[in-house]
Amino acid sequence: MVKRALLGVLLYAFAASAATAQNHFIPAGTTLHCRLTQTLSTKVNFQSDPFVATVTEPLVIDGKHVIPVGSTIDGRVAWLVRPGRVRGAGEMRLDAEKVTLPDGRSFPFSAVLVQAYGADGTKVQDEEGSLRGPTSRWSDLKEIGLGMGGGGFIGTMFGGAHGALIGGAIGGAAGLADTLRRRGKDLTLPTGTQLNYQLTRELVIQGSGTRESAQVVEETIR
């Protein structure tokens, strides 16, 4: 009885040691490259909505693909702001929460978005990884300018220089009112948008032998 118990302890220690030896430690600062598998937009999405991205470049440590291509990253829309009438840009923050390997093993991790490619006019704007979409400010100014120019031309035809000033003011006011009536452009990340996340903490990928070793120990003790 004692001999069997001792044998079980020894086998368990051996298995635990072997499993630990297969663990891979990915340091903070490492970048994970992935692409969105669906479209996200400030027009249709809400805070806390989930998203999934697929790893596009393998993470290699000591010649082994620790996080291979095809692994998935699950996350959520942690923060979202729709473009307003004066503030004409949408914003959102995408928090990555876990990575799942092709064999089904999942590991939570902490990371921040550092780059995004494939969404026109969208860029990472701060250290928290918040995204800011395209602004409509330039097009709004053009519309106001066109309104002023058109109003000034009509005013000149009917009232000379004085009429041009009045017409320009009226045209500009009309363009401004129309601009304020409409919302700005939504931030849209189409399917396939490249997202690069940088680890903020060490990520430990446990070896696949961990589960197998535990099963061997249990069978041996039995």
N, C-alpha and C positions, 0 to 999 in steps of 0.2 A: 504494500500500500504506500509506504513511505518512498520506496524506490520509484514507483510509478509517478508519484507527485513530484519528486525531484526531477525525473525525466521530463515531465511536462513543463516545469519551470525553465529548464535548460533549453528545451525546444522553443518555448515562447521567447526567451531572450535572444536566441539565435535568429528566429524569424523576424523579430522586431529590429534587430541590428541589420539584417539583410534588407529589410524594407526601407529603413532609414538611409541606407547606402544608395538606394535608387532614387531618393528625393532630389529634386533640382531646385535650386534657389535662384530666383530671378531678381536682381537688385532693383531698387528704386531708381527711376530715371530711364529705365528701358522703355522703348517705344513699341507699341502693338499697332499693326496696320490692319485696317478692316474696311469693309464696304457695307453700306446700308442695304438691307434686303427689302425695304419698303420705302415709300415716300412719306416724309414728314413735313408738315406745313403749319404755320400759325393760323391759317385759314380754317383748317378742319381738325387739328389736334388740340388736346387739352393737357394741362399739367397732370402728371402721373401716368400718362399713356406709356405703355411699354414699346420697346423697339428691339430689333435684332440686327446684328451686323455679322458678316462672315470674315474671318481672318484671311488676308490675301498674301501675306508673306510669312514664311515659317520663322519661328523664334528658335534659333539653334544654339545649344550650349554643349560644349565638348563634342561637337560633331553629331549631336542627336537633336532631332526635331522635337523639342519639348512641347511647343505649341504649334502643331502642324497646320498647313493650309486646310481650310474646311472646318476648323474649329469655329464655334460661334460665341459671340459676345452679347449678353443680354443686359439691357439697361432700361431706363425710363426717362421721360421728359420731366426733369426736376423743376423747371421754371420756364414760363412762356409769357410773352407780352405781344399782343397784337398791335399792328401799326395804327397809330391814331391819326387824327386829321391834321394836327400840327406836328406831332412827332411821327414823321413818315417812315419808320423802319421797324420791322418786326424783330423780336429777339427770343432766343430760347437757350436752355442749357441741357445737354444730354449727359446724364450720369451713367457710366458703365458700372455694372454690379457684379457680374460673374462671367467666367469663361468656361465653356463646355467643350471638351475634347471629342474627337470622332468616336472614341470608345465609350462615351457616356459619362465619364468622370467630370465633375464640375467643381470649380474653385472660386470662391468670392475674392475680389481684389479691389484695390483702391487706385484710381487713375484720374487724370484730368485731360480733357481734350486740348491738344496743342495746335492741330492743323485740320483744315477741311478743304477738300478739292471737289470740283464738279458741280457746285451750286453758284450760279452767276451772282456776283456782287455780294457774296456772303463771306464773312471772315470771323476768326476768333478774336474777340476784342479785349479780353482781360485774363488774369491769371487763374480765374475759376473755370475757364473754358467756355464762357458764354459766347454764343454766336449772334452776330448782328447781320440782318439782311440788307438788301439794296435800299437806298434812300431815294425818295422821289423829289428831293429838294431842288435839284437842278432843273428837272422837267417842270416843276411848279413855277420856278422863277421865269422859265422861258414862256410859259403860258401867261403869266402876269405881264411880262414884257410885250408879248404879242397883243395883249388886250390894250395896253397903254399905247402901243404904236398904232393899232387900228383906230382907237378912239381919237388919238391926236390927228390922224389923217382926215377923219370925217369932220372933226372940229375945224381944221384948217379950211376945208372946202366951204364951210358955212360961216365961219366967224374969224378967219385970219389967225394971227398968233394967239390972241386971247381965247378964241374958240379951241385952238389946239391944246392949250393948257387944260381947259375944262374937259375936253373930250378925252385927253390922255388920263386925267384923274378918274373920270367915270369908267373908262375902259380898264384901267388898272384895278379899280375897286371891284369891278365885275369879275375880272380874272381871279382876284384874291378870294372873293366870295365863293366862286366855283371850286377853287382849290381846297378851301376849308371844308366844303361840303363833302368832298370825297376822301376816303381813307387812303393811306399810303400803300406801298407794295408789300405783299406778304413775303415772309421768309419761307422759302421752299427748298427742301433738300430732297432731290429726286432719288429714286432707287439707283444704287451704284455709287452714291456720293462717297468719296474716300474720307475716312475719319482716322486720324492718328492719335492714339491715347498714350500718355506717358505715365508710368507707374509712379505713385507717390509713396508707396510702401513696398517692401519686399514681398514677392509672391512666391509661395512654396508649392511646387507641383509634386505631389506625392506619387511615388512609383506605383505602377500597376500591380507590382508584386505584393503590396501591402495586404490587399484583400485575400490573395491566394495563400499567402503565408499564414494568415489567421485561420483559414480553412484547414490547412495542413496540420497546424497545431491542434485544432479542435478534434480532427479525426484521429490524431495520434493518441491524445489523451483518452479518447473513447476506447 
